[in-house]
Amino acid sequence: MKFAAVILLTLLATACDKPEKQALTGTWQWTRTSGGIAGVNYTPESEGFEAEIVFKGGKFTFYKDGNKVTSASYRIEKCDPPYPTEMPTIGTELFYILHVPADREKIAEATDSKINLAPTNFAYLYSVSPDFWELTLNDYNVNDGFQTSFKKK
């Protein structure tokens, strides 16, 4: 009986989540950081470390090589795409503004600024199949083309 109540409460809690939080929820593995004025291109292979962000509820946790670096709250809001919606696309595209708190500085320090999230990021989720989702974060306030990308595990 208690087990059924726990399952019911879990289902109700996740059903009440906003669609944007549901899309972001899960574990995201760092695949690359690229762009900027210098045209950088960092990958786990080139830098010698793995990194993940786990989004669950209203919190994110960042891991480097399986070790927790920081955990904090985040806020997300739906936004319109940066280009006309009549443009043809392949797959699913979702656009958000992701607000990351000051703890983001611990991420930059732990990764020697190879992963440096801004306080406010334009978050682009892209999927070509149910098995492939990519999350790309751009600094929302600075238009220098600096991007950090993750794929959903």
N, C-alpha and C positions, 0 to 999 in steps of 0.2 A: 504494500500500500504506500509506504513512504517512498519507495523507488518510483512508483508511478507519479506521485506528486512532484518529485524532483524533475522528472522528464517533462511533465506538463509545464512547470515553471520555467524550465530552460527553453522550451518551444515558444512560450509566450514572450519571454525576454528577447529572443532573437527575432521573433515576428514583429516586435515593436521597433526594432532598429530601422533607421533611415536606410533607403536603398544604397546611398553612397557609402555608408559604413559597412553594409553587407558586402559591397563590391571590394572594398579595401581589406576587409577582415582576412587574416591568414598570415602566412610566412612568405616573405619576399626576399629572394637571394640577389645580392648585388652582382650585376653583370658588367657594368662599365660606367665610367665618368668621362665625359668628353666635352669638347668645345672650349669656350672662353677665348680671350684675345690671343693666347699662346697656342691654341689648337691642341690642347692636351688630349690624351687618350689613355686612360688608366683602366686596367682590368684586374680581376683577381690573379690571373696568371702573371701579368707584368709586375704586380706589386707584392706578390707572395703572401696574400692573406685572403680569407673569405669573410664576407659580411652579410648579415641578415637583419631585416626589420620585421618584427612581428606586430601586427595590429590586432588588438582584441578589445572589444568594448570601446571605451574612450581613451585607451592607453596604447602607447607603442613602446616596444623594447628593442633596443639595438644591440646586436651581438657582433663581436669580431672574433673569428676563429673559435666560435662556440662559447666564448666568454662574454657575459653581460657587461656592457659598457655603461648604459644608462636606460632608464625607464621613466616615462613621463606621460602626461596627458597631451592630447592633440585635439584639434577641432577641424572639421571639414565642412565645406559647403559646395553645393552644386553650382556650376557656372556654364555659360554658353561656350561653344567652341570658338577658337580665335579666328576662324575662317568661315565663309558662308556655308550654311548647312546643306546647300544643294550640291556641294562638291561630292563626287562619287567616292565611296570608301569601300574597303574590303574588310569584313569582320565587324566587330563591335568597338565603338569608341565612346569613352566616358570622360567628362572633363570636370575637375574639381579645383577648389582652392584649399590647400592643406596648410593649416597654421601650426607650426612646430614651436614649442617653447624654447626658453634659453638653454635648456639642457643639450640642445643640438651642438653646442660648443664642445662638449665631451666627445661627440662623434668625430668632429674635425681633428681634435687633439689625438684621439686613439688611432686615426687613420692617416696621420700626417697630412691632413687636408685633402686627401684623395677622395673623401666623401665629406662634403661640406654643405649641409642643408641650410637653406635660408629660413628666416622666421616665417615667411609666407612664400609658399611654393605653388606654382601652377602644376597640378597633377593630371597627367594624361594616362588613362588606362586603356590599353588596346588588347583586343583578343581576336585571333583568327580561328580559334577552335576552343571548345570547353577545356581542353588540356593545356592551352597556352595563353597566359596573360602576362603582359608587360606593363610596368609602372615606370613612367619617366617623370622626374621632378625637375622643374625649371624655377629659377629665382623669379618670383612674380614682379619684383620691384626693379630689377636690373636686367636690361635686355642685352646681355653679353653672349647669349647662346650656350651658356654652361648648363649641362644636363647630367643628371645621375639616374641611371636606369637599373631596374630590378625585374626579375621574373618570378612569378608565383610558383612556389613549390607544390 
